[in-house]
């Protein structure tokens, strides 16, 4: 007598664009194929996710899709129940607000829960601002650490930046961090004030966009040619 197990539910980790109108350049065909097959999506922002899927012109009827909001404030039990109630053998996807889900992104919560539920988790290839910045920085790709957002408090932020600079120097480890785009210029000023003149800083801004900026210079050189990073998604790297 054969014991038939129900087919496993599959959760796809679906990358999205970092810059508008770049899907054809940065997303592999497999990503578009999967989006065309999935009807349940966990997304950080429903409005932008709907707009993103519509822009791909895959023939999907947006109002027939199911979207579950998944932000840093979403209760874990809520996401667990939404995942648990997916039909056996069905497919669902996680779409980040930008780049790859699960990396510096609340989608990681859903991925962890999917593993608990015995679902199949499938990451798809796509743009990651963290890896693209690291690749283009000329700094160590053998040892690196991503710290996300630094403290907003000026005193604590300065201490953190100096600690990251020390880590970069003593461990030969690239230090990556970021800020909310409208506070980028303030963070740049803090880095330039806190770091040694010869410390290397890479600024990777508006990655994959036509106006992207990726440049690595010493702190003393950046002080003479500060870029305007206001409202432009940026990754900062110390090495």
C-alpha positions in Angstrom: 0.0 0.0 0.0 1.5 3.3 -1.1 1.5 6.3 1.2 1.1 9.3 -1.0 2.5 12.5 0.5 0.8 15.8 -0.6 3.1 17.8 -2.9 5.2 20.4 -1.1 4.2 24.1 -1.3 7.0 26.2 -3.0 8.0 29.6 -1.9 10.0 31.6 -4.5 12.3 34.4 -3.5 11.7 36.8 -6.3 14.2 39.7 -6.9 13.0 43.0 -8.2 14.6 46.0 -9.7 16.8 48.5 -7.9 16.1 51.3 -10.4 12.8 51.9 -12.3 12.5 50.7 -15.9 15.4 48.3 -15.7 13.6 44.9 -15.6 14.7 43.9 -19.1 18.3 44.6 -18.3 18.7 43.1 -14.8 16.1 40.4 -14.3 16.8 36.9 -15.8 14.0 35.2 -17.9 13.4 32.7 -15.1 12.2 35.5 -12.7 9.6 36.6 -15.2 8.5 33.0 -15.8 8.0 32.4 -12.1 6.1 35.7 -11.6 3.8 34.6 -14.4 3.0 31.3 -12.6 2.5 32.7 -9.0 -0.8 34.1 -7.7 0.1 34.6 -4.0 2.7 37.2 -3.0 4.3 38.3 0.2 5.4 41.9 -0.3 6.8 44.8 1.6 4.6 47.4 -0.2 1.4 46.2 -1.9 1.1 49.3 -4.1 4.6 49.1 -5.5 4.5 45.3 -5.9 1.3 45.6 -8.0 2.9 48.4 -10.1 6.0 46.3 -10.6 4.1 43.2 -11.8 1.9 45.3 -14.0 5.0 46.9 -15.6 6.3 43.5 -16.7 3.3 43.0 -19.0 2.9 39.3 -18.4 -0.8 39.2 -19.0 -1.7 38.7 -15.4 -4.9 40.3 -14.0 -3.6 42.2 -11.0 -7.0 42.2 -9.2 -7.0 38.4 -9.3 -3.7 38.1 -7.4 -3.4 37.8 -3.6 -1.0 40.1 -1.8 0.1 39.7 1.9 1.8 42.7 3.4 5.1 41.7 5.1 6.9 44.6 6.8 9.3 44.8 9.8 6.2 45.5 11.9 4.0 42.6 10.6 3.3 40.1 13.5 5.1 36.8 12.9 2.0 34.8 13.8 0.1 36.6 11.0 2.6 35.6 8.4 2.7 32.1 9.7 -1.0 31.7 9.3 -1.0 33.1 5.8 1.7 30.7 4.8 0.1 27.7 6.6 -3.2 28.3 4.8 -1.7 28.1 1.3 -3.1 25.1 -0.6 -0.8 22.1 -0.6 1.4 22.0 -3.7 0.7 25.6 -4.5 3.3 28.3 -5.2 3.9 31.7 -3.5 6.5 34.4 -3.9 8.2 37.0 -1.8 9.0 40.3 -3.5 11.2 42.8 -1.8 10.8 46.6 -2.1 14.1 46.6 -4.0 16.7 43.9 -4.9 16.7 40.4 -3.3 14.2 39.3 -0.7 15.5 38.1 2.6 18.7 40.2 2.5 18.3 43.3 4.7 14.6 42.7 4.1 11.7 41.5 6.3 11.1 38.7 3.8 13.6 36.7 5.9 10.8 36.1 8.4 8.6 34.3 5.9 11.5 32.2 4.7 12.3 31.0 8.2 8.6 30.1 8.7 8.4 28.3 5.3 11.3 26.1 6.4 9.4 25.3 9.7 6.4 24.3 7.6 8.4 22.0 5.4 7.9 24.1 2.3 10.4 24.1 -0.6 12.3 27.4 -0.7 13.7 28.5 -4.1 15.9 31.6 -4.3 16.1 33.3 -7.8 19.0 35.2 -9.3 18.6 39.0 -9.4 20.3 42.3 -8.5 21.5 42.8 -4.9 22.7 46.3 -4.1 25.0 44.9 -1.4 26.8 42.4 -3.6 26.9 44.8 -6.6 28.5 47.5 -4.4 31.0 45.0 -2.9 32.0 43.7 -6.4 32.6 47.2 -7.7 34.4 48.7 -4.7 37.8 47.1 -5.1 37.7 46.2 -1.5 38.0 42.7 0.1 35.4 40.3 -1.1 36.9 37.5 1.0 35.9 39.0 4.4 33.1 41.5 4.7 30.2 42.5 7.0 26.9 44.3 6.3 25.6 46.3 9.2 22.4 47.8 7.7 21.4 51.1 9.2 23.7 52.9 11.6 22.4 54.7 14.8 20.7 58.0 14.2 22.0 59.6 17.4 25.1 61.6 16.4 27.4 60.5 19.3 26.5 56.8 18.9 26.8 57.0 15.2 30.3 58.5 15.3 31.4 55.7 17.7 29.9 53.1 15.4 31.6 54.5 12.3 35.0 54.6 14.1 34.5 51.0 15.3 33.7 50.0 11.7 36.8 51.8 10.5 38.9 49.9 13.1 37.3 46.6 12.0 38.2 47.4 8.4 41.8 48.2 9.3 42.6 45.4 11.9 40.6 42.6 10.3 41.1 43.6 6.6 37.3 43.3 6.4 35.1 45.4 4.2 32.4 47.2 6.2 29.1 47.9 4.4 26.2 50.0 5.7 23.4 52.2 4.4 20.9 54.9 5.4 17.4 56.0 4.5 18.0 57.9 1.2 16.8 61.2 2.5 19.5 61.1 5.2 22.4 60.0 3.0 24.1 63.4 2.9 24.1 63.6 6.7 25.6 60.1 7.0 28.3 61.0 4.4 29.2 64.1 6.5 29.4 61.9 9.6 31.7 59.4 7.9 34.0 62.1 6.5 34.2 63.7 10.0 34.8 60.5 11.9 37.3 58.6 9.7 41.0 58.9 9.2 42.0 60.9 6.1 43.6 57.8 4.4 40.7 55.4 5.1 39.1 54.2 1.8 35.4 54.9 1.3 33.4 53.5 -1.6 30.1 55.2 -2.4 27.7 53.0 -4.6 24.7 55.1 -5.5 21.7 54.4 -7.7 23.0 51.0 -8.7 21.9 49.8 -12.2 20.3 53.1 -13.0 21.6 55.2 -15.9 23.1 57.8 -13.5 24.7 55.2 -11.1 27.8 56.4 -9.2 30.4 53.9 -7.9 33.7 55.3 -6.8 36.3 54.4 -4.1 38.5 57.2 -2.8 40.3 58.1 0.4 38.4 60.2 2.9 40.6 63.2 2.3 39.7 63.1 -1.4 36.0 62.7 -0.8 36.1 65.9 1.3 37.1 67.8 -1.8 34.4 66.4 -4.1 31.3 65.5 -2.0 28.5 64.1 -4.2 24.8 64.9 -3.6 23.2 61.6 -2.4 19.9 63.1 -1.3 17.0 60.6 -1.9 19.3 58.3 -3.9 19.6 54.7 -2.7 23.2 54.3 -1.6 25.5 51.7 -0.1 28.6 52.9 1.8 31.7 50.7 2.2 34.8 51.3 4.4 38.0 49.4 3.6 
